[in-house]
């Protein structure tokens, strides 16, 4: 596996700051805007059984790619981002 970049965890401070809480709230709001209707995953509901981890990873990547293409095409058309399963 190739590591593209790494993130450094901030040191634990004596006095807590709300900066990380604010950043997490902004990220959460952005994700909710991108996934109307509270949809948080690109994988359709169901029970999946895979023989290998590679098969499971391939399935996840295909589902995410389908969802991303749905979002991009909806944004290009200026329409609402679909909230259904990415099938």
Secondary structure, 3 states (H helix, E strand, C coil): CCCCCCCCCCCCCCCCCCHHHHHHHHHHHHHHHHCHHHCCCCCCCCCCCCCCHHHHHHHHHHHHHHHHHHHHHHHHHCCCCCCCCCC
